[in-house]
């Protein structure tokens, strides 16, 4: 029994070292998981912001097109008015 105990005691430092390595590995994996969650949240937030900006851009483009139409109409009206004045 004493021989068996001695064998276990001899293995104890190696087991403690392996346990420490496993603990460091677990801590590293937990950190990686937290970083992945943070990255995923930031990515989701970024996608939402991109969608919002894309919608704003579409609205601005529609407004610009409408203003261009108004400008063309005003230019045509001005030209017609000038031609009437000359005539």
C-alpha positions in Angstrom: 0.0 0.0 0.0 2.9 2.3 0.8 4.4 1.6 -2.6 1.1 2.5 -4.2 0.9 5.7 -2.1 4.4 6.6 -3.1 3.6 6.1 -6.8 0.6 8.4 -6.4 2.6 11.0 -4.6 5.3 10.8 -7.3 2.6 11.4 -10.0 0.9 14.3 -8.0 3.3 17.1 -9.2 2.8 16.0 -12.9 -1.0 15.8 -12.4 -1.0 19.3 -10.8 1.0 20.7 -13.7 -1.4 19.1 -16.2 -4.3 20.5 -14.2 -2.7 24.0 -14.4 -2.3 23.6 -18.1 -5.9 22.6 -18.5 -7.0 25.6 -16.3 -5.1 28.0 -18.6 -6.6 26.3 -21.6 -10.1 26.7 -20.2 -9.4 30.4 -19.4 -8.1 30.9 -22.9 -11.2 29.2 -24.4 -13.5 31.3 -22.2 -11.7 34.5 -23.4 -12.0 33.4 -27.0 -15.7 32.7 -26.6 -16.3 36.1 -25.0 -14.4 37.8 -27.8 -16.4 35.9 -30.4 -19.7 37.0 -28.7 -18.4 40.6 -28.7 -17.4 40.4 -32.3 -20.7 38.9 -33.3 -22.6 41.7 -31.5 -20.4 44.3 -33.2 -21.0 42.6 -36.5 -24.8 42.6 -36.0 -24.6 46.2 -35.0 -22.6 47.1 -38.1 -25.0 45.3 -40.4 -27.9 47.2 -38.8 -26.0 50.5 -39.3 -25.2 49.6 -42.9 -28.8 48.9 -43.6 -29.9 52.2 -42.1 -27.3 54.0 -44.1 -28.3 52.2 -47.3 -31.9 53.2 -46.7 -30.9 56.8 -46.1 -28.9 56.8 -49.3 -31.9 55.5 -51.2 -34.0 58.3 -49.8 -31.4 60.9 -50.7 -31.1 59.5 -54.2 -34.9 59.6 -54.6 -35.0 63.2 -53.3 -32.2 64.2 -55.6 -34.0 62.7 -58.6 -37.2 64.6 -57.6 -35.2 67.8 -57.3 -33.6 67.2 -60.7 -37.0 66.8 -62.2 -38.1 70.1 -60.5 -35.0 71.9 -61.8 -35.6 70.6 -65.3 -39.2 71.8 -65.2 -38.2 75.2 -63.9 -35.5 75.5 -66.6 -38.0 74.6 -69.2 -40.5 77.1 -67.8 -37.9 79.8 -67.7 -36.8 79.1 -71.3 -40.5 79.2 -72.4 -41.0 82.5 -70.5 -37.9 84.0 -72.1 -39.0 82.9 -75.6 -42.5 84.5 -75.0 -40.7 87.7 -73.8 -38.6 87.8 -77.0 -41.6 87.1 -79.2 
